[in-house]
Amino acid sequence: MAKKFFGKSGDDLVIPVPRGTVLRDPESGLVIHDMSDGEPFVAAKGGKGGWGNVHFATPTRQAPRFAKSGLPGAERNITLELKMLADVGLVGFPNVGKSTLLSEVTAARPKIANYHFTTLSPNLGVVSVYDKSFVMADIPGLIEGASDGLGLGHDFLRHIDRCRLILHVFDISASERPDPLDDIITINKELAKYSPELADRPQILVANKIDIGYSDGMLEEIKRYAEEQGWQLFLISGIISEGVPELMQATAKMLETLPPIARYDEEFVETAADTNFNVEVTVENGVYYVRGEWLVRLCNDINFEDYESLQYFQRVLRDKGVISALENAGVNEGDTVDIYGVEFDFMY
């Protein structure tokens, strides 16, 4: 139309995701982008706009009767993986009191009950210690074999990846499991098997349920183990908050010395679009069918009633190897050629 009209730009499709979501390529598993910064990311760009007929105007051709269509937008498959953004992760076997501790030190209200796997998804809460604050995550209870996926282990373990500090909670009373030290060692083995980096992550051992009672001999063994690892050990009762304030103060102090929450580097490198102008020729019932994705756009661009546009079409077919491909397939003058519904007689 007149006045150099142009098509309206398409609207953005915005998909909100939780902060901390990692975008991965589903085939390679490589990281495309880490959404931890809270900034928007263009995962698939829209197609480049086309050229209207005014673009082809010249002093001698002031009203061209052909135009060039735009490119289609990008299409891609992406896996969205949520990894929580928390400074501190509470880990341990089921029913050791992680949710109770979280509810005592934050405003979070996780489901709490006296049976295993009460918590089926991580809960977050903000802990305030004087003028300091940090985010704590209650990770659902782990079991032996979690690193191999048992008990939804992978679903739970991935939320610990970013935690700067691990509070390893265990039941010092041995009210349900007979050997607290063995429990600590078992969980640490699962963390190391899942990610070697987790084995080196700073830990504080938290002996919970002291109100029920515990073995002095077992406590001495755990103290020796903690000293060997260079970890602090705190005795608490989450249900009555005994020892909890001291634990939170020590946690806040240690966080001051640790690096910020890790972000994942972008690993995936997108391959360039296909620029080979591939052409496939098949013959059925004497008709030569030419196929190639780029030819769809070419046919859409051509005004077959315009002489100059038709000349351009013929020139592209020759320059991009379509004519050669037809000749190699045995085409003769006068044979019918079909390019995505556009039929014409082949002429030299």
N, C-alpha and C positions, 0 to 999 in steps of 0.2 A: 504494500500500500504506500501511499505518499507519506511524506514527513519522516522518513527514515524510521518507521516503527520497528520495534524489536520485541522478542518474546520475553515474558516475565521470567525471572529466575525462580527456580524451584525452592520450596520450603525445606529447611533443615529438618531431618528426623532426629530428634534428641531422645536418647534412651538413658534415663537416670540410673546410675548404679551406686551402690554404697562405696564410700571412700575406702580405699585399700584394695579395690578390685584389680586383679591382674588380667590383662588381655593376652591370650596365648593363641598361637597358630595350632589348630587341632591336629595337623598331620605331624609336625616336627616337635610340638610342645614348647617351642621357643617363645620367649616373652616379646610381645608386640609393644605393650605399653603398660606402665604401672600408674593406676589412677590415685596414687596416694597424695598428690599435691592439690587435689581438689579442683584442678583446672580442666576445662573441656578438652577432648581429644577427637580429632577427625579420624574415624576408623575406616571410612569408605567415602572417598570424594565423589561429588557429583560430576556429571559429564561436562566437558567443555562446550560452550555454546557454539552454534554454527555461524555461518556468514550469510547475511541477507543479500538480495540481488544488488543493493547499493554498493557492496564491497567490490563488485566486478565492473562497476561503471567506469567508463573511460571517456575522453572527449569525443570519440567517434561512436561509442556505444553507451548512450546515456540512460537507457532503460533496459538492462539485461533481463531476460526472461528465465533465468535460472539462478539457483542459490545452492548453498552447501549446508547440509543439516549438521546438528551438533552430535557430539559423541555420547554414547550411553554412560551412565554412572557406573562406578566400580561395584563389583559384587564379591563378597568374601565371607567365608565361614570363620567365626571367632569363638573360642571357648572363654567364658567369663569365670574366673576363679576368685572367690572371696577369701582374702587373708586378712584377718582382723588387725587393726592398728591399736595395739595396746603396749604400754610400757612394761607391764608385769603380767606374767601368765601363771595361773595356779594350776599345777599338775599333780597327779597322784592317782592311786587306784580309786574305784568308785566307793562312795559312802565314807570318805575319810574326813569330810567336813569342809570342803572347798566352798560350796555354796553358802554354808553358814558363815564362814569367814568373810566372804564378799558382802553378805547382807549386813554384817556388823560394822564394816568400815566404809560402806558406800550407801547411797540411796537406792541401789538396785535391790529388787525383790525377786530373786530367783526362786524357783520351786524347790522346796526342801522337804524331804521325807526320808524315813529310815529304811530305804531299800536301794539296791544298786541301779545305776543309770537313771536316777531321778532327772538329772540334767542331760538333755539330748542335743542341745545346741549351746554354743558359748554365750555367756552373759557378760556384759560390760558394766563397769561402774567407775566413778571418779572418786579417788581418795584424796582428802585434804589433810595435810599435816602442817600445822602452823600456816606459813605463807607459801607452802609448796603444795602442788597437786600433781597427780599422775593417774593414768588410766590403768585399771586392773581388769583382767579377763578371767572368768571362771571357765576353764576348759573341761568339757565332759570327761568323766573318769576313763583312764586308759587301762588296758589289760595286757597281759603277756601275749605277744604276737600282733600288737597294734601296728607295728611298723610294716607288717605283711598284710595289713588291711583287716585284721580280725577286730570284731566289735566296732565297726565303723572307724577303725584306727586312723586311716588316711584323712577322713573327713574332720577328725579332731586334731590330729597332729599338725596339719597345715596352718592352723591358727596360732601355733606357737612360733612359727618361723620368724616373725617380726619382733617378738617380745625381746626387750633389752635385758630383762632379768626374769628368772624363774623362781617362784616360791614353790618348793617341792613339799607338799603337804602329805603327812602319813599319820597313821593311827598308832600312837605310842602305847596305847592301852592294850593293843592286840585283841580287842574285843571280837573281831570278826576274822582277822587273818593272824596266824600264829607267829610270824617272824617279820617285824617292821623293817629290820635292816635288809633282809632279803627283798622286801617290797621296794625299798629305795633303789637297790642295785638293779632290780628287774626293770623298773621304769627308766632308769638312766641308760640301760642297754637298748631299750626300745627307742629312746630319743636319738641315741648315737647311730642306730641302724637306719632310722628314717633320714637323718641328716647329720653328717659328721660335724657340721658347725654347731649343732645343738649340744653336742658333747662338751664343747668348750664354752658354752653360754654360762655366764655367772649364775650361781644358784644360792639360795638360802634354804636350809632345811628347817621345816616347820613341824615340830612334834605336837600334834593336836590330841585332844581328849585327855588331858592330864587330870581332869576332874574325876575320871573313872578309875584312875590308878594305873601304875605301870611298874615294870621290873627295873630295879636299879642296875642289875647286871646288863640288861639289854641297852639301857641308856648309856652306860659306859662304852659299850661296843659302838654305838652310833656316834658318840662323841669322838672316839678314835678315828672312825671312818671320815667324819666331817673334817677333822684336823688334817688327815692325809690328803683330802681333796682341796683343802684351803677354803672351806665353806663355813659360814656362820650357822649356828644351831640355836633355835628359839623354841622354848616350851610354852605352849599356849592351851587355852580352852576357849574355842570359838563361841561356845554356847553361853559362857558367862563373861566373855571378853578378858579373861585373865591372860596377861602377857601380850595382848594384841596391840596396845598403844606402843609398846617398846619395839615390837616387830615392824609396825608401820614407820616409826621414826628411823629405824635402821634401813628400811627399804628406800625411803626418800633420800637418805644420805648416800646410799650406794648409787642410786640413779644419777646423782650429780656428777659422778665420776665416769659414767658410761656414755658411749656414743649415742647419737639420736637413732630413732627407729629407721631400720634399713629400707631402702628403696631398691627395686629390681631394675637392673640395666636392660635396655632394649637390645634383644639378641636377634630378632627376626629381620632379615633383609628381604624386602619385596623384590621379586624379579621384574625386570622390565616387561612392558606389554609386548605382545607378539608383533614384530614388524617385518616378518618374513613374507607376508602376502602369499600364504600358502594357497594353492589351487588344486582341486581334485576334479577330474573329468571322468564321467561314466557315460556309457552308451546304452540306451534302452529303446528298442523299436525304432532305430535309426535316428533318434534324437540325442544330441550331445548335451548332457547336463553338467554345468559348471558350478562347483560349490567352493565356498571360502567365506569365512565370517566377514571379512572386510568388504566383500562384494555386495553384501546386503546394504551397507551404508552407501556404497557407490551408486547402486540402483535407485536408492531413495533420493539421491542428490540430483539426478539427471532429469531434465525436462526433455522428453523424447520428441516433442513437437518443435523444439528450438534447434536450429542448425548448429549454432556455436556450442550448445550444451552436448549435442550428439557427437560433435567432433572431439570434445574433451573426453567423452566416454570411450570412443574408439582409441584415442591416444593412450589412455590409462590401461586399457586392455592389452595393448601392445607393449607398453613400457614395463608392466608388472608381470609379464610372462604368460598371460591368459591365451594369447594367440598361439604362442609356441606350444603350450600344453595341449591345445586343441589339435594342432598339427601333429604332435607326437601321438595323439590318440587316433589319428587317421582321418581327420575331418577333410571333406572335399568341398569345393565351391558349390553353393546352393544347399548344403546340408543345414538342417534346423539346429540352432543352438538355444538352450534354455538356461538363463541365469536368474534363479529365484523368481520364476514366473514371467520374466522378460524374454520373449522369443523373437529371434531374427534369423534371417538366412545368412549363412557365412559367405562373405565376399572378400577377396584379396584386394 
